[in-house]
Amino acid sequence: MKLRFLAGTALALAAAVLLPSAHADDGHGHDAAPAAPAAAALPRFALESDGFELVGVRQGHALTLYLDRHDDNQPVNDARIELQVGDKSYTAEPQGEGTYDVELDEATAEATGELPLLARLTVGATRDELRGEWHIEAADSHDHDAGHAPAWRRLLPWGAAALVLIAAAAWLLRRRPAPGAAA
Protein backbone atom coordinates (compact mmCIF):
# COMPACT_ATOMS: atom_id res chain seq x y z
CA MET A 1 0.00 0.00 0.00
CA LYS A 2 2.80 2.42 0.91
CA LEU A 3 4.66 1.61 -2.27
CA ARG A 4 1.60 2.44 -4.40
CA PHE A 5 1.05 5.67 -2.50
CA LEU A 6 4.69 6.61 -2.89
CA ALA A 7 4.66 5.75 -6.60
CA GLY A 8 1.49 7.81 -7.13
CA THR A 9 2.99 10.73 -5.22
CA ALA A 10 6.19 10.49 -7.25
CA LEU A 11 4.23 10.42 -10.50
CA ALA A 12 2.11 13.43 -9.46
CA LEU A 13 5.20 15.38 -8.40
CA ALA A 14 7.03 14.53 -11.62
CA ALA A 15 3.99 15.60 -13.65
CA ALA A 16 3.72 18.85 -11.70
CA VAL A 17 7.39 19.64 -12.31
CA LEU A 18 7.78 18.49 -15.90
CA LEU A 19 4.43 19.12 -17.60
CA PRO A 20 4.49 22.95 -17.42
CA SER A 21 7.55 22.85 -19.62
CA ALA A 22 5.84 20.77 -22.32
CA HIS A 23 5.01 23.18 -25.10
CA ALA A 24 4.75 23.30 -28.85
CA ASP A 25 7.84 23.91 -30.96
CA ASP A 26 8.19 26.91 -33.25
CA GLY A 27 5.31 27.11 -35.71
CA HIS A 28 3.07 24.70 -33.77
CA GLY A 29 1.77 26.95 -31.01
CA HIS A 30 -1.46 28.92 -31.01
CA ASP A 31 -0.02 32.02 -29.41
CA ALA A 32 -0.04 35.40 -31.07
CA ALA A 33 2.72 35.93 -33.61
CA PRO A 34 5.88 37.35 -32.05
CA ALA A 35 6.59 41.02 -32.60
CA ALA A 36 9.05 41.85 -35.33
CA PRO A 37 12.50 42.66 -33.99
CA ALA A 38 13.15 46.36 -33.69
CA ALA A 39 15.64 47.79 -36.11
CA ALA A 40 18.58 49.56 -34.62
CA ALA A 41 17.87 53.26 -34.31
CA LEU A 42 20.06 55.47 -36.43
CA PRO A 43 21.90 58.29 -34.67
CA ARG A 44 19.82 61.46 -34.91
CA PHE A 45 19.50 64.96 -33.51
CA ALA A 46 16.91 67.72 -33.52
CA LEU A 47 17.60 71.46 -33.28
CA GLU A 48 15.00 74.19 -33.22
CA SER A 49 14.55 77.91 -33.00
CA ASP A 50 11.50 80.14 -33.13
CA GLY A 51 11.50 79.97 -36.91
CA PHE A 52 12.95 76.60 -37.93
CA GLU A 53 13.36 72.93 -37.01
CA LEU A 54 16.35 70.93 -38.21
CA VAL A 55 16.53 67.14 -37.80
CA GLY A 56 19.63 65.16 -38.74
CA VAL A 57 19.84 61.39 -39.27
CA ARG A 58 23.22 59.71 -39.75
CA GLN A 59 23.63 56.50 -41.70
CA GLY A 60 27.28 55.64 -42.06
CA HIS A 61 29.10 58.69 -43.44
CA ALA A 62 25.91 60.21 -44.84
CA LEU A 63 24.02 62.74 -42.73
CA THR A 64 20.56 63.64 -44.01
CA LEU A 65 19.12 66.93 -42.76
CA TYR A 66 15.41 67.75 -42.75
CA LEU A 67 14.60 71.46 -42.46
CA ASP A 68 11.11 72.85 -41.95
CA ARG A 69 9.40 75.92 -40.61
CA HIS A 70 8.62 75.80 -36.91
CA ASP A 71 5.15 77.32 -37.22
CA ASP A 72 3.57 75.14 -39.91
CA ASN A 73 6.01 72.24 -40.53
CA GLN A 74 6.39 73.24 -44.18
CA PRO A 75 9.67 72.05 -45.72
CA VAL A 76 12.24 74.74 -46.48
CA ASN A 77 13.74 74.14 -49.92
CA ASP A 78 15.85 77.23 -50.56
CA ALA A 79 18.12 77.32 -47.52
CA ARG A 80 21.86 77.44 -47.16
CA ILE A 81 22.92 75.30 -44.18
CA GLU A 82 26.37 75.46 -42.65
CA LEU A 83 26.67 72.78 -39.99
CA GLN A 84 29.38 72.60 -37.37
CA VAL A 85 29.72 69.21 -35.64
CA GLY A 86 32.30 69.41 -32.89
CA ASP A 87 35.24 71.22 -34.50
CA LYS A 88 34.37 70.22 -38.10
CA SER A 89 32.37 72.40 -40.48
CA TYR A 90 30.21 71.16 -43.36
CA THR A 91 28.01 72.74 -46.03
CA ALA A 92 24.78 70.87 -46.75
CA GLU A 93 23.76 70.09 -50.33
CA PRO A 94 20.04 70.57 -51.11
CA GLN A 95 18.21 67.44 -52.29
CA GLY A 96 14.64 68.79 -52.53
CA GLU A 97 11.53 68.96 -50.32
CA GLY A 98 13.39 70.33 -47.31
CA THR A 99 16.05 67.60 -47.44
CA TYR A 100 19.79 68.27 -47.44
CA ASP A 101 22.79 65.93 -47.45
CA VAL A 102 26.16 66.17 -45.74
CA GLU A 103 29.06 63.75 -46.19
CA LEU A 104 30.80 63.35 -42.83
CA ASP A 105 34.50 62.64 -42.44
CA GLU A 106 35.66 59.36 -40.86
CA ALA A 107 36.22 60.75 -37.35
CA THR A 108 32.81 62.43 -37.15
CA ALA A 109 30.97 59.48 -38.70
CA GLU A 110 32.36 57.10 -36.08
CA ALA A 111 32.19 59.48 -33.11
CA THR A 112 30.26 58.56 -29.97
CA GLY A 113 29.28 60.55 -26.91
CA GLU A 114 28.12 64.17 -26.97
CA LEU A 115 29.04 66.41 -29.88
CA PRO A 116 28.24 70.15 -29.87
CA LEU A 117 26.19 71.27 -32.87
CA LEU A 118 25.80 74.65 -34.51
CA ALA A 119 23.67 75.12 -37.64
CA ARG A 120 23.77 78.46 -39.43
CA LEU A 121 20.76 78.88 -41.71
CA THR A 122 20.25 81.41 -44.44
CA VAL A 123 16.78 81.39 -45.99
CA GLY A 124 16.34 84.34 -48.31
CA ALA A 125 17.06 87.41 -46.16
CA THR A 126 16.47 85.48 -42.91
CA ARG A 127 19.41 84.22 -40.89
CA ASP A 128 19.17 81.94 -37.88
CA GLU A 129 21.47 79.90 -35.64
CA LEU A 130 20.39 76.63 -34.06
CA ARG A 131 22.51 75.18 -31.26
CA GLY A 132 22.40 71.90 -29.41
CA GLU A 133 24.14 68.63 -28.64
CA TRP A 134 24.13 65.36 -30.50
CA HIS A 135 24.08 62.35 -28.17
CA ILE A 136 25.49 59.35 -30.04
CA GLU A 137 25.56 55.99 -28.27
CA ALA A 138 28.12 53.35 -29.15
CA ALA A 139 26.86 50.59 -31.43
CA ASP A 140 25.36 47.75 -29.41
CA SER A 141 27.14 44.55 -30.43
CA HIS A 142 25.53 42.44 -27.70
CA ASP A 143 23.54 39.46 -28.95
CA HIS A 144 20.23 39.88 -27.13
CA ASP A 145 19.21 36.29 -27.80
CA ALA A 146 22.33 34.80 -26.22
CA GLY A 147 21.73 32.96 -22.96
CA HIS A 148 17.98 32.55 -23.40
CA ALA A 149 17.28 28.84 -23.25
CA PRO A 150 13.80 27.35 -23.82
CA ALA A 151 11.70 26.97 -20.67
CA TRP A 152 12.10 23.19 -20.55
CA ARG A 153 15.89 23.51 -20.51
CA ARG A 154 15.78 25.93 -17.61
CA LEU A 155 13.47 23.56 -15.66
CA LEU A 156 15.33 20.37 -16.53
CA PRO A 157 17.83 20.53 -13.63
CA TRP A 158 14.98 21.12 -11.16
CA GLY A 159 13.00 18.20 -12.55
CA ALA A 160 16.04 15.93 -12.39
CA ALA A 161 16.68 16.96 -8.78
CA ALA A 162 13.04 16.27 -7.89
CA LEU A 163 13.24 12.80 -9.44
CA VAL A 164 16.45 12.04 -7.54
CA LEU A 165 14.81 13.10 -4.27
CA ILE A 166 11.73 10.98 -4.98
CA ALA A 167 13.90 7.95 -5.81
CA ALA A 168 15.94 8.46 -2.63
CA ALA A 169 12.76 8.72 -0.53
CA ALA A 170 11.35 5.56 -2.13
CA TRP A 171 14.58 3.66 -1.49
CA LEU A 172 14.68 4.77 2.16
CA LEU A 173 11.04 3.84 2.73
CA ARG A 174 11.54 0.39 1.19
CA ARG A 175 14.55 -0.33 3.38
CA ARG A 176 12.75 0.57 6.60
CA PRO A 177 11.42 -2.57 8.29
CA ALA A 178 7.66 -2.88 8.58
CA PRO A 179 6.23 -2.39 12.08
CA GLY A 180 6.23 -5.64 14.05
CA ALA A 181 8.76 -7.32 11.74
CA ALA A 182 11.70 -9.20 13.25
CA ALA A 183 14.87 -7.21 13.39
Secondary structure, DSSP 4 states (H G I P E B T S, - for coil): -HHHHHHHHHHHHHHHHHGGG----TTS--SPPPPPPPPPPPPEEEEE-SSEEEEEEEETTEEEEEEEETTT--B--SEEEEEEETTEEEEPEEEETTEEEEE--HHHHT--EEEEEEEEEEETTEEEEEEEEEEEPPP----TTTT---HHHHHHHHHHHHHHHHHHHHHHHHHSPPTT---
